[in-house]
Amino acid sequence: MTMTDDVLIAVEGGVGRLRLNRPKAIHALTRAMCATMTDALLAWQDDVAIRVVMIDHAEGRGFCAGGDIRLIAESAAGDNLAARDFFATEYRLNHLLFTYGKPVIAFMDGITMGGGVGIAQPARHRVATERTVYAMPETGIGLFPDVGGGWYLSRLPGRSGRYLAVTGARIDGADAIALGLATDYLPSDRLEEVKAAIIADPSDIGAVLARFAATPPDSHFSARLPDIDRLFASDRLEDIYAALRADRSDWAQAQLAALDTKSPQTMKVALRQLAQASRLTRFVDNMAMEYDLACRIIARPDIVEGVRALIVDKDNQPRWNPPTVEAVTDQLVDAIFAPLPEGERWTPLPQAAVEV
């Protein structure tokens, strides 16, 4: 069994607890953290004493800021093997949670981005608070919305998922409720009471959550849905740019400015990814597609450059390659979507439930 102090594993009453414990990195997931959680979930899968799995963070200002981006970029600058191993392990955890036979509750209190979305979104109960900051910001570092992002975002109302995928926009807890990304809205100062109540009686999580529920404020994002549906209507990035340029509103111009900071390559990848994911009927097939994409993307320069510009040097001046939307050809995107050779493709854990 893989063990790391970055995840605290405990059983309290009938609840198996997974507590992220890497506060200086806002609990960003390492491969060891993913493997540790996977091992615990597998151990609890057939344990009749475990009735519920609870995922939260031990301390700090966010649930989970994402994945181990530095490792991915360093590996991408070399032979890619460590990055491939990380993605394979993380995606197996995502799929295991998606197909898990016992109720899972995730507390998305504070920053919940990227890899954090990947472990929260499969949960049956997804708790947002007034502190929730939720995003899939991968196009800003030359990656794409992975960890199941293609599946979840493509199933959001209207064009909202496409908008979130290409812009990396942040939404709050009320927005997450309005979009169905969160199932419950609770005040952050009641969370420990809620967790204690679930541990005391894990037989009816829904009743506990209802007892502590708060009414979320109005969703600002929902008010923008007509604009999003109109301006992000196309799966062609060039069409989205044209629509935004033709719209003289301050909001449209702000979206243009945001898009101009993202990797043109991975914005186009994200749009095609969501279009393809929307037609899939099994999450396992989505994860296999995303693994192919991840392995292709890390063999190209944008991920190394994006991490350099935003995380290492922090100059916020990435030099994308290709540098413009127009320079990202259909042939390049086709090549990124080419499946890996059969022996290299991702597979789920054999112990995970089989989707039909």
Backbone torsions as a table, in degrees:
resi	resn	phi	psi	omega
1	MET	NA	133.7	175.7
2	THR	-75.9	136.0	178.4
3	MET	-131.7	141.5	174.1
4	THR	-150.3	143.4	177.2
5	ASP	-69.9	-8.8	-179.8
6	ASP	-77.5	-7.9	170.4
7	VAL	-131.5	127.6	177.9
8	LEU	-96.3	121.5	-178.3
9	ILE	-106.3	129.6	179.3
10	ALA	-152.3	157.0	171.2
11	VAL	-120.2	121.8	-180.0
12	GLU	-126.4	115.5	-174.1
13	GLY	61.8	-128.8	176.8
14	GLY	-99.3	20.4	-174.8
15	VAL	-112.0	124.3	170.8
16	GLY	-87.6	124.3	-174.1
17	ARG	-109.9	132.1	172.1
18	LEU	-117.4	110.6	-176.5
19	ARG	-116.5	115.0	178.4
20	LEU	-67.2	135.0	-170.3
21	ASN	-140.5	55.5	176.3
22	ARG	-131.9	63.8	-166.8
23	PRO	-63.5	-32.5	-177.9
24	LYS	-66.0	-22.9	177.4
25	ALA	-106.0	19.0	-173.9
26	ILE	48.8	40.6	173.0
27	HIS	61.2	28.2	175.6
28	ALA	-57.5	139.0	-171.1
29	LEU	-80.2	130.3	168.9
30	THR	-98.7	170.1	176.6
31	ARG	-61.5	-40.6	-179.6
32	ALA	-62.8	-37.1	177.4
33	MET	-64.2	-44.1	179.4
34	CYS	-63.1	-42.2	-179.5
35	ALA	-66.8	-39.4	179.4
36	THR	-63.3	-45.8	178.4
37	MET	-63.6	-40.5	178.7
38	THR	-60.7	-46.2	-179.9
39	ASP	-60.6	-41.5	179.7
40	ALA	-65.2	-45.1	179.8
41	LEU	-60.9	-40.6	178.7
42	LEU	-66.8	-38.1	179.0
43	ALA	-66.2	-33.2	-177.9
44	TRP	-86.7	-14.4	-170.8
45	GLN	-55.3	-42.9	-177.8
46	ASP	-111.4	15.2	179.0
47	ASP	-89.0	109.8	-175.0
48	VAL	-66.1	-18.4	179.1
49	ALA	-73.7	-21.8	-179.9
50	ILE	-94.5	116.1	-177.0
51	ARG	-104.6	-24.6	-175.0
52	VAL	-144.1	147.2	171.5
53	VAL	-113.1	132.0	-179.4
54	MET	-117.0	129.1	178.4
55	ILE	-118.6	124.2	176.4
56	ASP	-152.4	-168.1	176.8
57	HIS	-121.5	149.5	-171.9
58	ALA	-75.6	-41.8	-180.0
59	GLU	-159.4	174.8	176.5
60	GLY	97.9	-179.0	-167.0
61	ARG	-96.7	12.8	178.6
62	GLY	-162.2	159.2	178.2
63	PHE	-71.1	-56.8	-179.6
64	CYS	-167.4	122.1	-175.0
65	ALA	-83.5	-6.6	179.2
66	GLY	140.9	-146.9	-180.0
67	GLY	-108.4	-178.8	-176.0
68	ASP	-79.9	77.8	-171.8
69	ILE	-65.1	-36.8	179.5
70	ARG	-62.0	-44.6	178.0
71	LEU	-60.2	-44.0	-178.9
72	ILE	-59.8	-46.0	-178.2
73	ALA	-67.5	-41.7	178.8
74	GLU	-63.5	-40.0	177.8
75	SER	-67.9	-39.8	179.4
76	ALA	-63.3	-28.0	176.9
77	ALA	-76.2	-11.1	-180.0
78	GLY	-116.6	-118.8	-173.7
79	ASP	-96.8	-1.2	176.9
80	ASN	74.1	-5.7	-169.6
81	LEU	-67.6	-42.6	179.9
82	ALA	-65.4	-38.5	178.1
83	ALA	-65.3	-43.1	177.5
84	ARG	-60.1	-42.3	-180.0
85	ASP	-64.3	-41.1	177.6
86	PHE	-61.0	-50.3	-179.3
87	PHE	-60.8	-44.1	-179.1
88	ALA	-59.2	-43.9	-179.1
89	THR	-69.1	-44.9	-179.7
90	GLU	-63.2	-44.0	-177.6
91	TYR	-68.8	-31.0	174.6
92	ARG	-66.2	-37.7	175.0
93	LEU	-64.3	-45.5	178.6
94	ASN	-56.3	-45.8	-178.2
95	HIS	-69.4	-39.5	178.1
96	LEU	-59.8	-43.8	178.1
97	LEU	-64.2	-39.4	-177.7
98	PHE	-63.6	-35.5	-175.3
99	THR	-103.0	6.7	-172.4
100	TYR	-63.9	140.7	-173.8
101	GLY	-83.6	-8.7	-179.3
102	LYS	-113.7	153.8	179.0
103	PRO	-60.7	136.6	175.5
104	VAL	-119.4	135.5	174.3
105	ILE	-121.5	130.5	-179.9
106	ALA	-119.1	134.8	179.3
107	PHE	-102.8	102.7	-176.5
108	MET	-90.8	59.9	-177.6
109	ASP	-90.0	120.4	-177.7
110	GLY	86.1	-152.0	-174.9
111	ILE	-65.1	124.3	178.7
112	THR	-135.9	97.8	-173.3
113	MET	-136.7	153.0	172.2
114	GLY	50.5	-116.5	-179.2
115	GLY	-57.3	-27.8	175.1
116	GLY	-66.1	-39.3	174.1
117	VAL	-62.0	-38.8	-177.1
118	GLY	-62.8	-30.1	178.5
119	ILE	-96.8	-16.5	178.9
120	ALA	-90.1	-39.9	-170.6
121	GLN	-64.5	-31.8	177.7
122	PRO	-72.1	-12.4	-175.3
123	ALA	-68.1	145.8	178.2
124	ARG	-67.3	-37.3	179.9
125	HIS	-117.0	120.6	-176.5
126	ARG	-124.3	109.6	-171.9
127	VAL	-96.7	124.6	172.3
128	ALA	-107.8	157.6	177.6
129	THR	-134.1	-179.3	177.1
130	GLU	-68.3	-11.6	179.2
131	ARG	-97.5	-4.7	-176.4
132	THR	-63.0	129.7	171.5
133	VAL	-127.1	109.4	-167.2
134	TYR	-115.7	130.9	179.7
135	ALA	-162.5	157.4	168.4
136	MET	-119.4	85.4	-168.9
137	PRO	-92.0	20.3	-166.8
138	GLU	-63.5	-33.6	-177.3
139	THR	-62.2	-19.6	178.2
140	GLY	-73.8	-15.1	177.3
141	ILE	-118.2	13.5	177.4
142	GLY	83.3	18.1	175.0
143	LEU	-110.9	-166.0	179.9
144	PHE	-137.4	164.4	-176.4
145	PRO	-72.2	91.4	-173.6
146	ASP	-97.2	-145.9	-178.1
147	VAL	48.2	32.9	-177.2
148	GLY	94.2	2.1	-178.2
149	GLY	-56.6	-37.1	178.9
150	GLY	-59.9	-40.7	179.8
151	TRP	-67.5	-51.7	-174.6
152	TYR	-69.5	-47.7	-175.1
153	LEU	-67.6	-35.1	-178.1
154	SER	-70.1	-13.7	-178.5
155	ARG	-104.2	10.0	176.3
156	LEU	-80.7	163.5	-178.1
157	PRO	-60.0	139.3	174.4
158	GLY	53.1	-132.9	-178.1
159	ARG	-101.2	14.0	-174.3
160	SER	-62.2	-37.0	179.9
161	GLY	-66.3	-40.2	178.2
162	ARG	-64.1	-41.0	178.1
163	TYR	-60.7	-48.2	-179.4
164	LEU	-64.2	-35.4	-177.5
165	ALA	-67.5	-45.3	-174.7
166	VAL	-83.5	-34.9	-177.0
167	THR	-87.2	-23.8	-173.7
168	GLY	68.0	20.4	-175.2
169	ALA	-59.0	146.8	178.2
170	ARG	-93.1	139.2	174.6
171	ILE	-123.3	164.8	-178.7
172	ASP	-105.6	-174.5	-175.6
173	GLY	-63.8	-39.4	178.8
174	ALA	-63.8	-39.1	177.0
175	ASP	-64.5	-42.5	-179.5
176	ALA	-61.3	-38.1	175.5
177	ILE	-65.4	-46.9	-177.0
178	ALA	-61.2	-34.0	-178.3
179	LEU	-87.5	-8.3	-177.1
180	GLY	83.8	7.2	177.6
181	LEU	-74.4	-27.6	172.3
182	ALA	-116.5	149.8	-179.8
183	THR	-101.9	-22.6	-174.8
184	ASP	-142.2	146.8	-179.8
185	TYR	-121.2	119.6	-177.2
186	LEU	-128.9	150.2	173.0
187	PRO	-69.5	136.9	-176.0
188	SER	-62.1	-29.3	-177.4
189	ASP	-78.0	0.0	176.8
190	ARG	-108.6	0.0	-171.9
191	LEU	-61.5	-40.8	-178.8
192	GLU	-65.7	-35.4	174.8
193	GLU	-63.7	-41.8	-179.3
194	VAL	-63.1	-46.6	-179.9
195	LYS	-61.5	-42.9	179.0
196	ALA	-62.9	-38.9	-179.8
197	ALA	-67.0	-38.3	178.0
198	ILE	-67.0	-41.7	178.6
199	ILE	-63.5	-37.7	179.7
200	ALA	-67.8	-33.5	179.4
201	ASP	-149.3	89.3	-177.9
202	PRO	-80.9	7.6	-174.2
203	SER	-75.0	-23.8	-177.4
204	ASP	-144.7	80.7	-179.4
205	ILE	-60.6	-40.8	-177.8
206	GLY	-56.5	-40.6	-179.7
207	ALA	-66.8	-39.8	178.1
208	VAL	-63.3	-47.0	-179.1
209	LEU	-62.9	-38.8	178.9
210	ALA	-64.4	-34.8	-178.6
211	ARG	-66.4	-33.3	-176.8
212	PHE	-100.7	-0.5	-171.2
213	ALA	-61.1	146.7	172.5
214	ALA	-117.6	155.9	176.1
215	THR	-84.1	120.8	-179.6
216	PRO	-70.2	153.8	173.6
217	PRO	-66.2	172.0	177.2
218	ASP	-60.3	143.7	179.1
219	SER	-84.1	117.8	175.9
220	HIS	-66.6	-33.3	-178.7
221	PHE	-64.3	-42.3	-179.4
222	SER	-58.8	-35.7	179.5
223	ALA	-66.2	-21.2	-179.1
224	ARG	-91.8	-6.6	-174.4
225	LEU	-56.3	-40.5	177.5
226	PRO	-59.5	-40.3	177.4
227	ASP	-65.9	-43.0	-179.6
228	ILE	-63.0	-46.0	-179.4
229	ASP	-62.4	-33.9	-178.2
230	ARG	-79.1	-45.5	-171.6
231	LEU	-87.3	-22.8	179.0
232	PHE	-111.2	32.9	-173.5
233	ALA	-70.9	-25.3	-173.0
234	SER	-96.8	152.2	170.8
235	ASP	-89.9	2.9	174.1
236	ARG	-97.8	122.0	-177.1
237	LEU	-61.3	-35.9	178.5
238	GLU	-60.1	-37.9	179.0
239	ASP	-67.5	-38.0	177.9
240	ILE	-64.0	-44.6	176.9
241	TYR	-59.3	-43.8	-178.7
242	ALA	-63.2	-42.2	180.0
243	ALA	-64.7	-41.2	179.7
244	LEU	-67.7	-40.3	179.4
245	ARG	-64.9	-34.7	-177.9
246	ALA	-75.9	-19.9	179.8
247	ASP	-93.3	120.6	-172.8
248	ARG	-89.0	5.6	-177.3
249	SER	-68.0	154.3	177.6
250	ASP	-61.1	-37.1	-178.7
251	TRP	-64.7	-44.1	179.7
252	ALA	-63.1	-40.4	180.0
253	GLN	-67.5	-33.2	176.2
254	ALA	-66.6	-35.9	177.7
255	GLN	-68.5	-38.6	175.4
256	LEU	-58.8	-46.1	179.8
257	ALA	-62.0	-38.3	178.7
258	ALA	-66.1	-45.1	-179.9
259	LEU	-61.4	-34.4	-178.1
260	ASP	-66.2	-14.1	178.2
261	THR	-92.8	-9.4	-173.4
262	LYS	-93.5	163.5	176.6
263	SER	-70.9	116.9	178.3
264	PRO	-56.3	-39.6	-179.7
265	GLN	-59.3	-50.1	-173.5
266	THR	-79.8	-20.9	170.3
267	MET	-64.3	-43.5	178.0
268	LYS	-66.3	-39.0	177.0
269	VAL	-61.0	-44.3	-177.4
270	ALA	-62.2	-41.4	179.9
271	LEU	-63.8	-43.4	178.4
272	ARG	-69.6	-38.1	178.5
273	GLN	-56.2	-48.7	-178.5
274	LEU	-67.7	-36.3	177.4
275	ALA	-62.1	-43.2	-179.9
276	GLN	-71.9	-40.2	-179.0
277	ALA	-63.3	-33.7	-178.1
278	SER	-64.2	-20.9	-179.1
279	ARG	-94.8	-7.6	-179.6
280	LEU	-79.7	150.9	179.6
281	THR	-111.3	-7.0	179.9
282	ARG	-130.7	133.5	179.0
283	PHE	-61.1	-34.8	-179.0
284	VAL	-60.0	-36.6	178.9
285	ASP	-71.0	-34.2	175.1
286	ASN	-62.8	-43.4	-178.5
287	MET	-68.2	-34.6	175.8
288	ALA	-64.2	-41.4	177.3
289	MET	-63.3	-44.1	-177.9
290	GLU	-66.2	-33.4	176.4
291	TYR	-66.6	-43.1	174.8
292	ASP	-55.3	-47.5	-179.5
293	LEU	-61.6	-44.7	-178.4
294	ALA	-59.9	-43.6	-178.6
295	CYS	-67.5	-35.1	176.6
296	ARG	-70.4	-42.0	-176.7
297	ILE	-64.9	-41.2	-177.0
298	ILE	-73.4	-10.5	174.5
299	ALA	-86.4	-1.8	179.3
300	ARG	-111.2	164.4	-167.2
301	PRO	-76.2	-19.1	-168.1
302	ASP	-65.5	-34.7	-177.6
303	ILE	-66.0	-41.6	178.1
304	VAL	-64.2	-43.3	-178.9
305	GLU	-69.5	-40.1	-179.6
306	GLY	-64.5	-43.0	178.5
307	VAL	-67.1	-38.8	176.0
308	ARG	-57.4	-49.0	-172.2
309	ALA	-72.7	-36.6	-173.6
310	LEU	-98.1	-26.2	-171.6
311	ILE	-118.8	-39.2	-176.2
312	VAL	-86.9	-67.7	-179.3
313	ASP	-80.2	-25.9	179.4
314	LYS	58.2	32.9	176.1
315	ASP	-86.7	-9.0	179.1
316	ASN	53.0	34.2	178.9
317	GLN	-128.3	64.0	-179.1
318	PRO	-66.1	140.2	176.2
319	ARG	-105.4	92.1	-174.4
320	TRP	-72.4	150.7	-179.7
321	ASN	-138.9	106.8	4.3
322	PRO	-66.6	153.8	-171.5
323	PRO	-83.9	-18.1	-174.9
324	THR	-132.0	162.0	176.9
325	VAL	-58.8	-44.6	-176.4
326	GLU	-65.2	-27.7	-177.8
327	ALA	-78.9	-12.4	176.8
328	VAL	-85.5	100.6	-173.5
329	THR	-80.6	160.3	175.1
330	ASP	-60.6	-34.2	-179.6
331	GLN	-65.1	-37.8	177.2
332	LEU	-65.4	-46.0	179.4
333	VAL	-63.3	-39.6	176.2
334	ASP	-57.8	-42.6	-178.5
335	ALA	-65.1	-37.3	179.0
336	ILE	-67.8	-30.3	179.9
337	PHE	-88.4	0.2	177.7
338	ALA	-66.3	129.1	179.0
339	PRO	-60.4	149.0	174.8
340	LEU	-67.3	161.2	173.1
341	PRO	-57.0	150.1	-171.1
342	GLU	-51.3	-43.1	-176.9
343	GLY	-71.8	-10.8	-178.2
344	GLU	-104.7	-3.5	-173.1
345	ARG	-73.6	153.7	-179.4
346	TRP	-74.4	143.1	173.5
347	THR	-133.5	150.3	178.0
348	PRO	-74.5	168.1	174.6
349	LEU	-62.6	137.1	178.7
350	PRO	-62.5	-22.6	-179.0
351	GLN	-84.2	-10.3	-179.6
352	ALA	-72.7	151.4	177.8
353	ALA	-62.9	145.8	-179.3
354	VAL	-88.6	128.9	176.4
355	GLU	-81.8	146.8	177.8
356	VAL	-116.7	NA	NA
